[in-house]
Amino acid sequence: MSLGSLINYMNPFRIFQQYVSLPVEVFISRQYTGYKKKTEEGLSSVKELLFRAGVIAVFFAAIVWLSIFMYVVFYYTYMPNVTHVRPVHLQFKSCDEVMGVCSFPSAHVQLTRRSQMLMSGQSYRIKLVLDMPESQTNKDLGMFMVCAQMRAKGGVLVSSSCRAAMLRHRSILHYIMRTFTWAPVFLTGLDEEKQQLHVELFSDFEDDENVPITDAYVELQSRYAQVYSCELHVEAHFAGLRYYMYHWPKISALIGISSNLFFVSLVFILSWYHLQDGLPEFIKSKLVTEIKTEKEDDVPRGGKIKLEKEAPSTPVELSGIQYIVRYSTEYISSTVIVTKILEYTSIEHYVGRLKSLEFPAILRRRHPSRRVTED
């Protein structure tokens, strides 16, 4: 070793760079690369997680709103209007010679201008609400009849009914005590000395979709009845599912929206798997394993052996055993090869016979359509 080589070998800068600086740089570079890779993987996983969470949130919100919309549509389609109120304007014929009413007060009420107002198959309660003053005439009137007729277009009579009504009795003591108690209200005009009568004309009326009602005719069969005002109320009488949906709307809405959410989610999941080509991974893997097993069982375990090797593009000189494997085993069973080899003294002798006479004859017997040339 020359002096220059020794000085170069003992150079402290080279030793520091080779044994201190370079390993530290490599270590720092590896640590930085590892941390950078982990950070990028973490960021990518966080981005993927946020993306999946956003997609799930969007689809979940869409499914929830769709379930709510379906329940609202079903509610307004299935539930009829609870109450229909129509004002009743009574008309009568005045007397010519004496003061008072000379005919029964009556009125024609147009329920709807459309073809049908009430829902077919739904029961309704139809009642007349009368505001009558507590006058001495009405107290002395006693009972009187209230009649109504429900008619369809063209004046076709659908149903009629008559009910009795009267003011409720109040004793003189009750009347005095009530008057003194409510005197400020009566004096200021906030209330009046009157009674409100609810006369139920039809308790279970069902409209016929073939002959729907459009008009009502009301008549008070008393010339002495004094009335402030009156209204015709048509109220739906719910039963079954409609009863629960009307009297417990929140519970019904919760059950209905939950049911819609379940079925919509089920349809969405099945559609998602259908778009993703069928079934979950564990089912597909199981099916693939079973199919592979069946294919392996169907492979024949005996018979002729066919070597699917392509012939070389350039002619190659083959040895004896290679010639036998290359040309014989493609068409001849292994048993025939062994038998033919044993008939000859050497492999070279057998190969010569194959090339000359025997191999073309075997090919003609096994494949008559194939042309075989004898060399």
C-alpha positions as CSV (number, residue, x, y, z in Angstrom):
1,M,0.0,0.0,0.0
2,S,1.5,3.3,-1.1
3,L,1.7,6.4,1.1
4,G,-1.0,8.2,-0.9
5,S,-3.4,5.4,-0.5
6,L,-2.7,5.2,3.2
7,I,-3.2,8.9,3.7
8,N,-6.4,8.8,1.7
9,Y,-7.6,5.8,3.8
10,M,-6.8,7.6,7.0
11,N,-8.4,10.9,5.9
12,P,-10.7,12.0,8.8
13,F,-13.1,13.8,6.4
14,R,-13.6,10.6,4.4
15,I,-14.0,8.6,7.6
16,F,-16.5,11.1,9.0
17,Q,-18.5,11.2,5.8
18,Q,-18.5,7.4,5.3
19,Y,-19.1,6.3,8.9
20,V,-21.0,9.2,10.5
21,S,-22.5,11.6,8.0
22,L,-23.7,9.1,5.4
23,P,-25.4,6.7,7.8
24,V,-27.1,9.6,9.6
25,E,-28.4,11.0,6.3
26,V,-29.6,7.6,5.3
27,F,-31.3,7.1,8.7
28,I,-32.9,10.5,8.6
29,S,-34.0,10.0,5.0
30,R,-35.5,6.6,5.8
31,Q,-37.3,8.0,8.8
32,Y,-38.6,11.0,6.9
33,T,-39.8,8.7,4.0
34,G,-41.5,6.4,6.4
35,Y,-43.3,9.1,8.3
36,K,-44.2,10.8,5.0
37,K,-45.6,7.5,3.7
38,K,-47.6,6.9,6.9
39,T,-48.9,10.5,6.8
40,E,-50.0,10.2,3.2
41,E,-51.6,6.9,3.9
42,G,-53.3,8.4,7.0
43,L,-54.5,11.4,5.0
44,S,-55.8,9.2,2.2
45,S,-57.6,6.9,4.7
46,V,-59.1,10.0,6.4
47,K,-60.2,11.4,3.0
48,E,-61.7,8.1,2.0
49,L,-63.4,7.8,5.4
50,L,-64.8,11.3,5.1
51,F,-65.9,10.7,1.5
52,R,-67.7,7.4,2.5
53,A,-69.3,9.2,5.5
54,G,-70.5,12.0,3.3
55,V,-71.9,9.6,0.7
56,I,-73.7,7.6,3.5
57,A,-75.0,10.8,5.1
58,V,-76.4,12.0,1.7
59,F,-78.1,8.7,1.0
60,F,-79.4,8.4,4.5
61,A,-80.9,11.9,4.4
62,A,-82.4,11.1,1.0
63,I,-84.0,7.9,2.3
64,V,-85.3,9.7,5.4
65,W,-86.9,12.5,3.4
66,L,-88.3,10.1,0.9
67,S,-89.9,8.1,3.8
68,I,-91.4,11.3,5.2
69,F,-92.7,12.4,1.8
70,M,-94.3,9.0,1.2
71,Y,-96.0,9.1,4.6
72,V,-97.3,12.7,4.0
73,V,-98.6,11.7,0.6
74,F,-100.3,8.6,2.0
75,Y,-101.8,10.6,4.9
76,Y,-103.4,13.3,2.7
77,T,-104.5,10.6,0.2
78,Y,-105.9,8.2,2.8
79,M,-107.3,10.7,5.4
80,P,-110.4,12.7,4.3
81,N,-111.2,16.2,5.6
82,V,-112.4,16.0,9.1
83,T,-115.1,18.6,9.0
84,H,-117.0,20.5,6.3
85,V,-118.9,23.6,7.6
86,R,-121.5,25.3,5.4
87,P,-123.6,28.3,6.6
88,V,-127.4,27.9,6.5
89,H,-129.4,30.9,5.5
90,L,-133.0,30.3,6.5
91,Q,-135.9,31.7,4.4
92,F,-139.6,31.9,5.1
93,K,-142.8,33.5,4.0
94,S,-144.1,36.4,6.0
95,C,-147.7,36.8,6.9
96,D,-149.8,39.4,5.1
97,E,-152.3,40.3,7.8
98,V,-150.6,39.5,11.1
99,M,-147.1,39.9,12.4
100,G,-144.9,36.8,12.3
101,V,-143.8,33.8,10.1
102,C,-146.4,32.1,8.0
103,S,-144.2,29.3,6.7
104,F,-141.6,26.9,8.0
105,P,-138.1,28.4,7.8
106,S,-136.0,26.4,5.2
107,A,-132.8,26.8,3.3
108,H,-130.9,25.3,0.4
109,V,-127.2,24.6,1.1
110,Q,-124.8,23.9,-1.7
111,L,-122.2,21.5,-0.4
112,T,-119.8,21.5,-3.4
113,R,-119.6,22.6,-7.0
114,R,-117.5,19.6,-7.9
115,S,-118.8,16.2,-8.6
116,Q,-118.0,14.8,-5.2
117,M,-117.1,16.3,-1.8
118,L,-117.2,13.3,0.6
119,M,-114.9,10.2,0.4
120,S,-116.6,7.0,-0.6
121,G,-116.8,4.3,2.0
122,Q,-116.2,6.8,4.9
123,S,-118.8,7.3,7.6
124,Y,-119.9,10.9,8.3
125,R,-122.0,12.6,11.0
126,I,-124.2,15.4,9.6
127,K,-125.7,17.8,12.2
128,L,-127.3,21.2,12.2
129,V,-126.0,23.7,14.8
130,L,-128.6,26.3,15.9
131,D,-128.0,29.5,17.9
132,M,-131.3,30.2,19.6
133,P,-132.0,33.0,22.1
134,E,-133.4,32.2,25.5
135,S,-136.5,34.1,24.8
136,Q,-139.9,33.4,26.4
137,T,-141.2,32.3,22.9
138,N,-138.5,29.7,22.5
139,K,-139.0,28.5,26.1
140,D,-142.8,28.1,25.4
141,L,-142.1,26.5,22.0
142,G,-141.0,23.2,23.5
143,M,-140.1,20.5,20.9
144,F,-139.9,21.2,17.2
145,M,-138.8,19.1,14.2
146,V,-135.7,19.7,12.1
147,C,-135.6,17.9,8.7
148,A,-132.9,17.6,6.1
149,Q,-132.6,16.0,2.6
150,M,-129.4,15.1,0.9
151,R,-129.6,15.3,-2.9
152,A,-127.3,14.7,-5.8
153,K,-126.9,16.5,-9.1
154,G,-130.2,17.0,-10.9
155,G,-132.1,17.0,-7.6
156,V,-131.9,13.2,-7.1
157,L,-132.9,12.4,-3.5
158,V,-130.2,10.3,-1.8
159,S,-131.3,10.3,1.8
160,S,-133.6,12.2,4.2
161,S,-133.9,12.5,8.0
162,C,-135.9,14.4,10.7
163,R,-134.9,14.9,14.3
164,A,-136.6,16.6,17.3
165,A,-134.9,19.5,19.2
166,M,-135.7,21.9,22.0
167,L,-134.0,24.3,24.4
168,R,-132.5,23.0,27.6
169,H,-134.6,23.7,30.7
170,R,-133.2,26.1,33.3
171,S,-134.9,26.8,36.5
172,I,-135.7,30.4,37.8
173,L,-133.0,30.1,40.5
174,H,-130.4,28.9,38.0
175,Y,-131.4,31.7,35.6
176,I,-131.0,34.4,38.2
177,M,-127.7,33.1,39.5
178,R,-126.3,32.8,36.0
179,T,-127.5,36.3,35.0
180,F,-125.8,37.9,38.1
181,T,-122.6,35.9,37.5
182,W,-122.3,36.7,33.8
183,A,-123.8,40.2,34.0
184,P,-120.4,42.0,33.2
185,V,-120.0,39.8,30.1
186,F,-123.5,40.3,29.0
187,L,-123.3,44.1,29.5
188,T,-120.1,44.4,27.5
189,G,-121.5,42.4,24.6
190,L,-118.9,39.6,24.8
191,D,-121.6,37.0,25.3
192,E,-125.3,36.7,24.8
193,E,-128.2,34.9,26.5
194,K,-128.5,32.1,24.0
195,Q,-128.2,28.4,23.7
196,Q,-126.5,26.4,21.0
197,L,-128.3,23.3,19.8
198,H,-126.6,20.4,18.0
199,V,-129.1,18.4,16.1
200,E,-127.6,15.3,14.7
201,L,-129.5,14.5,11.5
202,F,-127.3,11.6,10.2
203,S,-125.2,9.5,12.5
204,D,-123.6,7.1,10.0
205,F,-123.9,8.6,6.5
206,E,-121.9,7.1,3.6
207,D,-121.7,8.7,0.3
208,D,-122.2,6.7,-2.9
209,E,-119.6,7.2,-5.5
210,N,-122.1,6.6,-8.3
211,V,-124.6,9.2,-6.8
212,P,-122.5,11.6,-4.8
213,I,-124.4,14.3,-2.8
214,T,-123.9,17.9,-3.8
215,D,-126.8,19.8,-2.1
216,A,-128.6,19.7,1.2
217,Y,-132.1,21.1,2.0
218,V,-132.9,22.0,5.7
219,E,-136.2,22.9,7.2
220,L,-137.4,23.9,10.7
221,Q,-140.9,22.6,11.1
222,S,-142.1,25.3,13.4
223,R,-143.3,28.8,12.6
224,Y,-142.5,30.1,16.0
225,A,-138.8,29.1,16.3
226,Q,-136.5,32.0,16.7
227,V,-133.0,31.5,15.4
228,Y,-129.9,33.8,15.5
229,S,-127.9,31.7,13.0
230,C,-127.3,28.1,12.0
231,E,-124.6,26.0,10.3
232,L,-124.5,22.6,8.7
233,H,-121.6,20.5,9.9
234,V,-120.4,17.3,8.1
235,E,-117.9,15.5,10.3
236,A,-116.0,12.4,9.5
237,H,-116.5,9.5,11.9
238,F,-113.2,7.6,11.8
239,A,-112.7,3.9,12.5
240,G,-109.8,1.4,12.2
241,L,-106.5,2.8,10.9
242,R,-108.0,6.3,10.3
243,Y,-109.1,6.5,13.9
244,Y,-105.5,5.9,15.2
245,M,-104.0,8.2,12.6
246,Y,-106.3,11.0,13.6
247,H,-106.3,10.7,17.4
248,W,-102.6,9.6,17.8
249,P,-100.9,11.5,14.9
250,K,-97.4,11.5,16.3
251,I,-97.3,7.8,17.1
252,S,-98.8,7.0,13.8
253,A,-96.3,9.2,12.0
254,L,-93.4,7.6,13.8
255,I,-94.6,4.1,12.9
256,G,-95.4,5.0,9.3
257,I,-92.1,6.8,8.7
258,S,-90.2,3.9,10.3
259,S,-91.9,1.4,8.1
260,N,-91.3,3.4,5.0
261,L,-87.6,3.8,6.1
262,F,-87.2,0.1,6.5
263,F,-88.7,-0.9,3.1
264,V,-87.0,2.0,1.2
265,S,-83.6,1.0,2.8
266,L,-84.3,-2.7,1.9
267,V,-85.0,-1.8,-1.7
268,F,-82.0,0.5,-1.8
269,I,-79.6,-2.2,-0.4
270,L,-81.0,-4.9,-2.8
271,S,-80.6,-2.4,-5.8
272,W,-77.1,-1.6,-4.6
273,Y,-76.1,-5.3,-4.5
274,H,-77.7,-5.8,-7.9
275,L,-75.7,-2.9,-9.4
276,Q,-72.6,-4.3,-7.8
277,D,-73.1,-7.6,-9.7
278,G,-75.1,-9.6,-7.2
279,L,-74.1,-10.7,-3.8
280,P,-71.7,-9.8,-1.0
281,E,-68.1,-10.9,-1.2
282,F,-68.3,-13.8,1.3
283,I,-71.2,-15.4,-0.7
284,K,-69.5,-14.8,-4.0
285,S,-66.2,-16.3,-2.7
286,K,-68.1,-19.3,-1.4
287,L,-69.9,-19.8,-4.7
288,V,-66.6,-19.5,-6.6
289,T,-64.9,-22.1,-4.4
290,E,-67.8,-24.5,-5.0
291,I,-67.6,-24.0,-8.8
292,K,-63.9,-24.6,-8.8
293,T,-64.3,-27.8,-6.8
294,E,-67.0,-29.1,-9.2
295,K,-64.7,-28.3,-12.2
296,E,-61.8,-30.2,-10.6
297,D,-64.0,-33.2,-9.9
298,D,-65.2,-33.2,-13.6
299,V,-61.6,-33.6,-14.9
300,P,-61.0,-37.2,-16.2
301,R,-58.4,-39.1,-14.2
302,G,-57.5,-41.7,-16.9
303,G,-57.5,-42.1,-20.7
304,K,-55.3,-40.7,-23.3
305,I,-52.8,-38.0,-22.6
306,K,-52.6,-35.0,-24.9
307,L,-49.7,-32.6,-24.7
308,E,-50.7,-29.1,-25.6
309,K,-47.3,-27.8,-26.7
310,E,-47.0,-25.8,-29.7
311,A,-44.5,-26.9,-32.3
312,P,-41.3,-24.9,-32.5
313,S,-41.2,-22.2,-35.2
314,T,-37.8,-23.6,-36.4
315,P,-37.0,-27.2,-37.0
316,V,-35.1,-28.7,-34.1
317,E,-33.1,-32.0,-34.1
318,L,-34.8,-34.2,-31.5
319,S,-33.2,-37.1,-29.7
320,G,-34.9,-40.5,-29.5
321,I,-36.8,-40.1,-26.3
322,Q,-37.7,-36.5,-27.1
323,Y,-39.1,-37.7,-30.5
324,I,-41.2,-40.3,-28.8
325,V,-42.6,-37.8,-26.3
326,R,-43.2,-35.1,-28.9
327,Y,-44.9,-37.1,-31.6
328,S,-46.0,-40.4,-30.1
329,T,-47.8,-39.3,-26.9
330,E,-50.1,-36.7,-28.8
331,Y,-52.1,-39.6,-30.3
332,I,-51.1,-42.8,-28.6
333,S,-51.8,-43.8,-25.0
334,S,-49.0,-44.3,-22.6
335,T,-49.7,-48.1,-22.5
336,V,-49.1,-48.4,-26.3
337,I,-45.8,-46.5,-26.0
338,V,-44.4,-48.8,-23.4
339,T,-45.6,-51.9,-25.3
340,K,-44.0,-50.7,-28.6
341,I,-40.7,-49.8,-26.9
342,L,-40.5,-53.3,-25.4
343,E,-40.9,-54.9,-28.9
344,Y,-37.6,-53.4,-30.1
345,T,-34.1,-53.8,-28.9
346,S,-33.4,-50.2,-28.5
347,I,-35.0,-46.8,-28.5
348,E,-33.2,-45.8,-31.7
349,H,-34.6,-48.9,-33.5
350,Y,-38.1,-47.9,-32.3
351,V,-37.7,-44.3,-33.5
352,G,-36.5,-45.5,-36.9
353,R,-39.6,-47.6,-37.2
354,L,-41.8,-44.7,-36.2
355,K,-40.2,-42.5,-38.8
356,S,-40.4,-45.0,-41.6
357,L,-43.6,-47.2,-41.5
358,E,-45.3,-47.7,-38.2
359,F,-46.1,-44.2,-37.1
360,P,-47.9,-43.1,-40.3
361,A,-49.9,-46.2,-40.3
362,I,-51.0,-45.6,-36.7
363,L,-52.0,-42.1,-37.6
364,R,-54.0,-43.3,-40.6
365,R,-55.9,-45.7,-38.4
366,R,-56.6,-43.2,-35.7
367,H,-57.2,-40.1,-37.9
368,P,-58.2,-41.0,-41.5
369,S,-58.9,-37.4,-42.4
370,R,-55.3,-36.3,-41.5
371,R,-52.7,-36.4,-44.2
372,V,-49.5,-38.1,-43.2
373,T,-46.4,-38.1,-45.3
374,E,-43.8,-40.7,-45.0
375,D,-40.2,-39.5,-44.9
